[in-house]
Amino acid sequence: MERSNAAMRLVEGAAVAPFVQSTSLFEGMVKKLAGDDVLGLRHDALEELVGGEGRNLLRQLVQDHLELRRAREEQLECVEGADSVERNHVRERTRKLTTIFGEVEVDRLAYGQRGTTSLMPLDAQLNLPADSFSYGVRKRASLAVMQGSFDVAADTLGRQGINVAKRQIEELAQRAAVDFDAYYAVRDQLAAGEPPSSPDEPEIVVLSTDAKGIVMIPNALRDGTKKKAATLVHKLETRLSKGEQPNRKRMAQVAAVYDVKPYVRGIEDIVLLTRRVPDDKRPPPPRATNKRVW
């Protein structure tokens, strides 16, 4: 893979000061803002100009920092992975990373061995994701998806200067939801004073809901229902006759959502037997977690 010119100069040992390109962009931006053409701009046009130039400057700052990290990366004799295999074949690799400021290139040393996957220590140091989208982009994509459809999320990111296709946003949303159950399981374990651990079995999401019509006093009825109730003539004084239910009730509804692990029961748990195991000697059923009630 081709390397950027700046990274090549750094690797080849040329005396290149860090952040040269960022400094050049900043000085050019200041010079442009002080020019006669810009001094006559309206404030909205000025915002657009500074926003565009500023994003390019921020992207270059990230790029220059990554190139500095690569220039100061020390080459090791070998790197041993979790498979206990030593990798001593060293070469330079480049990958692209889409950040919240734009796309940058990450140059780093890769340590490989025949028949194994290469390891890049700088990737671990930077905590780079497996794909080309930074965690900042992932976070913004997840927040945008929470607000609406994938089309709306793509449009929202585009207005922020982050160009991500709709299908890629769908994939990012799916990856972001992978740790959803584990997050709430650990949270509940910590709240209960238990050491955090991953759930051994998949949990079931349970939805329970019920509703009941409740007779209300006239002042508690909605405006439209109250008007209809005022014009309604009842056949009996002390109670309603058959069919006289409208315009007197409001619906009370309760809903609950919670997670629970599968609970396998045997015959003795369902059918009442003479030799049924006492309740105090039976294992307790799984406890509901992440309970939300409306």
Summary of the structure (lengths in Angstrom):
residues: 294
radius of gyration: 32.0
end to end distance: 55.2
largest distance: 100.9
contacts: 693
relative contact order: 0.07
helix: 43%
strand: 19%
